[in-house]
Structure formats: C-alpha cells, structure tokens
C-alpha cells in the first residue's frame, strides 16, 4: 500500500497558470483520511513551498531545492549542502555567462547580485525563491549553500548554461531542471537520492512510494519508487522509465493518478 506520494510542482502539479488544480483540497483530505503523506518535490525553495501550501505546513513533507533539503513539520529530515568551496568555484566559472541570472541558494535565503536586481529577474526569482535578498558579493555570504541555480530567460538553458558546465559533470551534480533553469548541487544528490534518504530515515519501502513528474530532474525520483507517473506533457526520456503515464498538468493529472491508485486498492 502506498504511504507517501512525491509530486513535482511546475509542469506536474501546478497548471500552466501556476495554480493548484481544482479539487486539490478534497484529494488531500482523502489522503489524510487514509494516512498517506503528500510530499511536494521541487527545485523550489522550502519557503516558497511553504507559501504555496501554508495550510498544509504541518502535514506535508517538503522535498525542496531538488532534494538538497527535506523538511517535515518544521524540522529538517536531511540535507545535502553544496559547500562553500564548491559554490565559489561554480560562481567564478559562471561570472562570464551573459544575460544569465545566478542565484546563490542558501539554507536561510536565496540571493542575487545587486547588479542583476532588475524587475524582470526579480520577478522570476520570486516565483521560486520567495525568501530572498540582494547582495553586493556572493563570496562574503555565510549562509550554507544548498545549490547554485542559473536561469536563462530565452528558454535555452541546455545550450547557454548546461553545456558550458562540462568541467563540473564529474565532480558535482549538474541538473537541467527545465528549459529555463540549471541547478548545480552536491555530487550524487538529486530528488531520487533524497527519496531514498527519506525511505531510510522514515522507514518507507519503495513499494509504499509513488511519484509524479515531468522533467529530467524527476528522472531519479521515478527510479526510486514503485509507482512512478510521468505526465502526458513530460520529457520523452522521463516517459521511457516511468511505470505509468497520467494526464497533463492542465488536466489535473496528479489528482487523476491519485484516484487511480485509490481505485486499484493501492492506497
């Protein structure tokens, strides 16, 4: 029986208008009645997830920053910091990237450089990192870095960011999170490894876990659970390894998948 459900946010749970699907609260009430934990699993900041799910802050498990921080009922379950030295290497290597927003994602806050604090960039930052600040230099920060996030406003993050970070492929975890975002994290950490840590710490078996996703940063998460659902709108490579497929994010595919698990007696 499924006891915990992990769900990506953008392109998966949220509609294209960045809203929760109709019927979400009713579905969550049913999961609670059946003692199933819902776990948003996102590249978003923990505080951003809390803002989206304020009424569920003491019910949901939050897998934030692409798996580098896991929180439950206000307590840290586990974390995998990038580390100051590695963060500085990535920041130095990306200083010359033109028209790319660089975000230092710490445990306490997310930060951008003052020189990049334009209305357009800050509006994008606020979508995913609601707890943020502006600094003159990244190198003087004392906030433990979870990851470095890089944003390409032209939606060509693979070519303009990911393909330029080959020097870190063997030493760090470089993840294409969407057409716009690339995350650089501690080596070996991803949503899948975070799920495995949760399984170990909270005593969940993989057959007691389900997951929903749409992009390549959900790849390992699909492999860490028995019931993996790719959205209809998912990346083709994710569909190849997901056990199931469900409707798109604009058709409330996550809720439909949950209802199917219930109908088949798996919840």
HELIX and SHEET records of a PDB file:
HELIX    1   1 UNK A    9  UNK A   13  3                                   5    
HELIX    2   2 UNK A   24  UNK A   33  1                                  10    
HELIX    3   3 UNK A   46  UNK A   52  1                                   7    
HELIX    4   4 UNK A   54  UNK A   56  5                                   3    
HELIX    5   5 UNK A   65  UNK A   67  5                                   3    
HELIX    6   6 UNK A   84  UNK A   93  1                                  10    
HELIX    7   7 UNK A  114  UNK A  116  5                                   3    
HELIX    8   8 UNK A  119  UNK A  128  1                                  10    
HELIX    9   9 UNK A  138  UNK A  140  5                                   3    
HELIX   10  10 UNK A  157  UNK A  160  1                                   4    
HELIX   11  11 UNK A  162  UNK A  164  5                                   3    
HELIX   12  12 UNK A  166  UNK A  168  5                                   3    
HELIX   13  13 UNK A  191  UNK A  202  1                                  12    
HELIX   14  14 UNK A  206  UNK A  208  5                                   3    
HELIX   15  15 UNK A  216  UNK A  218  5                                   3    
HELIX   16  16 UNK A  219  UNK A  223  1                                   5    
HELIX   17  17 UNK A  236  UNK A  241  1                                   6    
HELIX   18  18 UNK A  249  UNK A  251  5                                   3    
HELIX   19  19 UNK A  253  UNK A  263  1                                  11    
SHEET    1   A 5 UNK A  37  UNK A  40  0                                        
SHEET    2   A 5 UNK A   4  UNK A   7  1                                        
SHEET    3   A 5 UNK A 209  UNK A 213  1                                        
SHEET    4   A 5 UNK A 227  UNK A 231  1                                        
SHEET    5   A 5 UNK A 244  UNK A 246  1                                        
SHEET    1   B 3 UNK A  61  UNK A  64  0                                        
SHEET    2   B 3 UNK A  69  UNK A  72 -1                                        
SHEET    3   B 3 UNK A  75  UNK A  79 -1                                        
SHEET    1   C 6 UNK A 132  UNK A 135  0                                        
SHEET    2   C 6 UNK A 110  UNK A 113  1                                        
SHEET    3   C 6 UNK A 100  UNK A 106 -1                                        
SHEET    4   C 6 UNK A 145  UNK A 152 -1                                        
SHEET    5   C 6 UNK A 181  UNK A 185 -1                                        
SHEET    6   C 6 UNK A 173  UNK A 176 -1                                        
END                                                                             
